[in-house]
Amino acid sequence: MALTVQPLYVLAAGSERAKEQLNIVTNNIANLNTPGFKRILMEEFSQHIPKNRGDSYNLLIFPRFKQTDVVLEQGALRKTGNPLDVALKGRGFFAVKTKAGEVYTRNGHFFIGSDGKLVDANGNPVLDISDREIVLSGESKVTITEDGVVYDGDRKVGVLKIVDFSSVKPLGNSYYAGNGQPMATDAAVLQGYLEDSNVNPVKEMVGLIEAQRRFEIYGNLIRGLDQLNLKSNEIGKV
């Protein structure tokens, strides 16, 4: 008689969760040196489902993740001396214009583009509070105050748009989408600084090892259950 395949579904679900966890931890480690990167955390829980309708005692346990959270904890502030490097001390994000629309970042490694616009590390324009692009001459000293006011020499050319959200969703390339309505922030802008990633390399390496072992365990259990199912079929034919 063949064994039930329901345990196989449980193990397959666990294997998929281990794979997701492995991908998240690997991404955190890959962005260890990305300015302003925020660690991603996955919360896990177990979903209990009765095997048979009306049976509240014989349960299957399916591993699930509640959600993927971005840890907004402040990273270390590192002095670079580059006048176009800016970091935020406190909560908030710089607003950037992309082809997909407005997105947000903590990576303040800015440049002057070929057209004179202030752009981020990906070449996308940095926005001011009026949602306009900031244009610099490239010939004068650039000064950025703690309030985000940008001066090209003695000429004020814009004010960095800085907004905060209760939570954000990662989009890749150090970009985030805000959840809910943007909120004002009193974060200070530090010129000549960059915010380091808030990833703890030791913790992430431990998490990577755990995720790899977990994935291997589920794989071994699936193979073992499959072999047991085959032997059960053979016995049933005798």
LINQUIQUI-V501368 format. One record per residue. RES is the residue in one letter. SS is DSSP state (H for helix, E for strand, C for the rest). NEAR is the number of other C-alpha atoms within 10 Angstrom. Layout:
RES	SS	NEAR
RES	SS	NEAR
//
This chain:
M	C	12
A	C	13
L	C	15
T	C	9
V	C	11
Q	H	11
P	H	15
L	H	17
Y	H	14
V	H	17
L	H	21
A	H	18
A	H	17
G	H	22
S	H	22
E	H	16
R	H	21
A	H	22
K	H	16
E	H	16
Q	H	25
L	H	21
N	H	13
I	H	21
V	H	23
T	H	16
N	H	15
N	H	25
I	H	20
A	H	11
N	C	18
L	C	19
N	C	13
T	C	20
P	C	24
G	C	28
F	C	28
K	C	27
R	C	24
I	E	18
L	E	15
M	E	16
E	E	11
E	E	14
F	E	12
S	E	13
Q	E	12
H	E	13
I	E	15
P	E	13
K	C	14
N	C	11
R	C	7
G	C	8
D	C	10
S	C	11
Y	C	10
N	C	11
L	E	13
L	E	17
I	E	17
F	E	18
P	E	20
R	E	16
F	E	14
K	E	11
Q	E	11
T	E	15
D	E	16
V	E	17
V	C	15
L	C	18
E	C	13
Q	C	18
G	C	22
A	C	15
L	E	18
R	E	13
K	E	15
T	C	13
G	C	12
N	C	13
P	C	17
L	C	21
D	E	21
V	E	29
A	E	29
L	E	27
K	E	18
G	C	16
R	C	19
G	C	24
F	E	26
F	E	23
A	E	23
V	E	24
K	E	19
T	E	14
K	C	7
A	C	6
G	E	7
E	E	17
V	E	19
Y	E	26
T	E	23
R	C	27
N	C	25
G	C	26
H	E	22
F	C	20
F	E	20
I	E	18
G	C	16
S	C	10
D	C	11
G	C	13
K	E	20
L	E	21
V	E	25
D	C	22
A	C	14
N	C	12
G	C	17
N	C	18
P	E	24
V	E	28
L	E	23
D	E	21
I	C	15
S	C	10
D	C	16
R	C	15
E	E	20
I	C	19
V	E	19
L	C	23
S	C	14
G	C	16
E	C	8
S	C	12
K	C	12
V	E	19
T	E	18
I	E	22
T	C	15
E	C	16
D	C	14
G	C	22
V	E	17
V	E	22
Y	E	18
D	E	18
G	C	15
D	C	11
R	E	12
K	E	14
V	E	18
G	E	22
V	E	20
L	E	26
K	C	21
I	E	28
V	E	20
D	E	21
F	C	17
S	C	13
S	E	14
V	E	18
K	E	15
P	E	19
L	E	11
G	E	9
N	C	13
S	C	19
Y	E	23
Y	E	21
A	E	15
G	E	19
N	E	12
G	C	10
Q	C	9
P	C	13
M	E	11
A	C	12
T	C	14
D	C	15
A	C	19
A	E	18
V	E	21
L	E	22
Q	E	23
G	C	19
Y	E	21
L	E	28
E	E	25
D	C	21
S	C	24
N	C	23
V	C	23
N	C	12
P	H	12
V	H	10
K	H	11
E	H	19
M	H	15
V	H	11
G	H	17
L	H	20
I	H	13
E	H	15
A	H	23
Q	H	14
R	H	14
R	H	19
F	H	20
E	H	15
I	H	16
Y	H	20
G	H	16
N	H	13
L	H	15
I	H	19
R	H	13
G	H	12
L	H	17
D	H	15
Q	H	12
L	H	14
N	H	17
L	H	15
K	H	15
S	H	14
N	H	14
E	H	12
I	H	11
G	H	10
K	H	8
V	C	5
//
